[in-house]
Amino acid sequence: MKFYLSLLLTAIALSVNAQTYTITKSVNIFGDSIQTYKDENGRQLGTIKRSTDIFGNKIETVTGAQGQTISSVKQSKDIFGNKITEYKNGDNNVVTTEKISTDIFGNKIRTVTDANGEVIQSIKKSKDIFGNDITEINNDGKKLFLKNSTDIFGNKIHTVTDGDGKLLRSVKKSKDIFGNEVTEITGSSFDFTPNRF
């Protein structure tokens, strides 16, 4: 459902000039769900249509006031069971594609590619041999590794390293001999501005 948020925001943006607008929900003869946005004078601002094709793929399409396609999202699964989400522009060209998969080791991987199939971002969640949670983030060629672990004393440790293994940030949460909670932060500068209560 989160994949459709951008389309919904697009549809709402269509009505930004209207002080008051209405949303009408209907279902056509094909079983498609249609939300129609109209201004206070009854003029159509746009629609969002949610449908399912013959292969079971979910499709959501945003159209403008003149019936022109603005954008669409298609959710499907490939032959390996990976979840694929395609974002298309008004010309029906793929802008970005998101794939959520699981590798042979059970690691969860989310990959976003551009119109040419080049990787924009990938996130891989796995565990090391000690059972620590590892998140590998590849953002436009720059890698970060986030590791959550627990030492032999039960202290929680969160570390961030770059693609070369250089430590960027480390946060260690423990308790002193009096039972007080202690947070030790090393690495790049930290904003100590207190939170509002």
C-alpha positions in Angstrom: 0.0 0.0 0.0 2.9 2.4 0.7 3.9 2.2 -3.0 0.6 3.9 -3.9 1.3 6.9 -1.6 3.1 8.9 -4.3 0.2 8.4 -6.7 -2.3 9.5 -4.1 -0.2 12.6 -3.4 -0.1 13.3 -7.1 -3.9 13.1 -7.3 -4.3 15.4 -4.4 -1.8 17.9 -6.0 -4.2 18.1 -9.0 -6.7 19.8 -6.7 -4.3 22.1 -5.0 -6.1 25.2 -6.5 -9.5 24.1 -5.4 -10.7 25.3 -2.0 -13.2 22.5 -1.7 -13.3 19.2 -3.6 -15.2 15.9 -3.4 -14.1 12.4 -3.9 -16.5 9.8 -5.4 -15.7 6.1 -5.2 -17.2 3.7 -7.7 -16.6 0.2 -9.2 -16.9 -0.3 -13.0 -18.1 -3.5 -14.8 -14.5 -4.9 -14.8 -14.3 -4.7 -11.0 -11.9 -1.8 -11.1 -12.1 0.7 -8.1 -12.2 4.3 -9.3 -11.8 7.4 -7.2 -12.9 10.6 -8.9 -11.8 14.0 -7.7 -14.0 17.1 -8.5 -13.8 20.7 -7.5 -16.5 22.7 -5.8 -18.1 23.4 -9.2 -18.3 19.8 -10.1 -15.4 19.9 -12.6 -13.3 16.7 -12.7 -9.8 17.2 -11.4 -8.5 13.7 -11.9 -9.0 10.0 -11.1 -7.2 7.1 -9.4 -8.1 3.7 -10.8 -7.1 0.5 -9.0 -7.3 -2.7 -11.0 -6.1 -6.2 -11.4 -5.0 -7.7 -14.7 -5.5 -11.2 -16.0 -2.2 -12.3 -14.4 -3.2 -11.0 -11.0 -0.9 -8.0 -11.1 -2.1 -4.9 -9.2 -2.2 -1.7 -11.2 -2.9 1.9 -10.0 -3.3 4.7 -12.5 -3.6 8.4 -12.0 -5.3 10.5 -14.7 -5.7 14.2 -15.0 -8.7 16.4 -15.7 -8.6 15.7 -19.5 -8.3 12.0 -19.0 -4.5 12.0 -19.7 -2.4 9.5 -17.8 -0.1 11.2 -15.3 1.5 8.1 -13.7 1.0 4.5 -12.8 2.3 1.8 -10.5 2.2 -1.9 -11.2 2.9 -4.6 -8.6 3.7 -8.1 -9.8 5.8 -11.2 -9.0 8.5 -12.7 -11.2 9.0 -16.5 -11.8 11.1 -16.7 -8.6 8.4 -15.1 -6.4 10.2 -11.8 -6.1 7.9 -8.8 -5.6 8.3 -6.2 -8.5 6.9 -2.7 -8.5 7.2 -0.6 -11.6 6.6 3.1 -11.6 5.7 4.6 -15.0 5.3 8.2 -16.2 2.4 9.5 -18.3 4.0 8.2 -21.5 3.9 4.6 -20.1 7.7 4.5 -19.8 9.2 2.9 -16.7 10.9 5.5 -14.5 12.0 3.3 -11.6 11.6 -0.4 -10.6 11.7 -1.8 -7.1 12.4 -5.5 -6.5 12.1 -7.2 -3.1 13.7 -10.6 -3.0 15.3 -13.2 -0.8 18.7 -14.8 -1.8 19.7 -18.4 -1.3 20.9 -17.6 2.3 17.6 -16.2 3.3 18.8 -12.5 3.2 16.2 -9.9 2.3 17.2 -7.6 -0.5 15.4 -4.4 -1.8 16.8 -3.0 -5.1 15.7 0.1 -6.9 16.8 0.6 -10.6 16.3 3.4 -13.0 14.8 3.4 -16.5 18.0 1.9 -17.9 18.2 -0.9 -15.3 21.0 0.8 -13.4 20.9 0.3 -9.6 20.0 3.5 -7.8 19.8 2.0 -4.3 19.9 -1.4 -2.7 19.4 -2.5 0.9 20.3 -6.0 2.1 19.5 -7.4 5.5 21.4 -10.4 6.8 23.0 -11.9 9.9 26.7 -12.7 10.4 28.0 -15.9 11.8 27.5 -14.6 15.3 23.8 -13.8 14.7 24.3 -10.0 14.6 21.9 -8.1 12.3 23.7 -6.5 9.3 22.1 -4.0 7.0 24.1 -3.2 3.8 23.1 0.0 2.0 24.3 0.8 -1.5 23.2 4.3 -2.4 24.4 5.4 -5.9 27.7 3.5 -5.5 28.4 4.5 -1.9 28.2 1.7 0.6 27.3 1.7 4.3 27.1 -1.2 6.7 24.9 -1.0 9.8 25.5 -3.6 12.5 23.5 -4.3 15.6 25.1 -6.6 18.2 25.3 -7.6 21.8 28.6 -8.1 23.6 29.3 -10.7 26.3 28.1 -8.3 29.0 24.7 -7.8 27.4 25.6 -4.3 26.1 23.9 -3.2 22.9 26.2 -1.9 20.2 25.3 -0.2 16.9 28.0 0.5 14.4 28.1 2.2 11.0 31.1 1.6 8.7 31.7 2.6 5.1 32.5 0.4 2.1 36.2 0.3 3.1 35.4 -0.9 6.6 36.2 2.5 8.2 34.2 3.1 11.4 31.9 6.1 11.0 29.8 5.9 14.1 29.5 3.6 17.1 26.8 3.7 19.8 27.1 1.5 22.8 24.4 1.2 25.4 25.2 -0.3 28.8 24.6 0.1 32.6 27.2 1.2 35.2 27.6 -0.4 38.6 24.8 1.6 40.0 22.3 0.5 37.3 22.4 3.8 35.4 22.0 3.7 31.7 25.1 4.8 29.8 25.3 5.6 26.1 28.8 5.9 24.6 29.1 7.5 21.2 32.2 7.5 19.0 32.8 8.6 15.5 31.4 11.7 13.7 30.0 14.6 15.6 26.7 14.2 17.4 24.0 16.7 18.0 23.4 16.9 21.8 20.4 19.2 21.4 17.8 17.9 24.0 14.5 16.5 22.7 11.3 18.3 23.6 9.1 16.5 26.1 
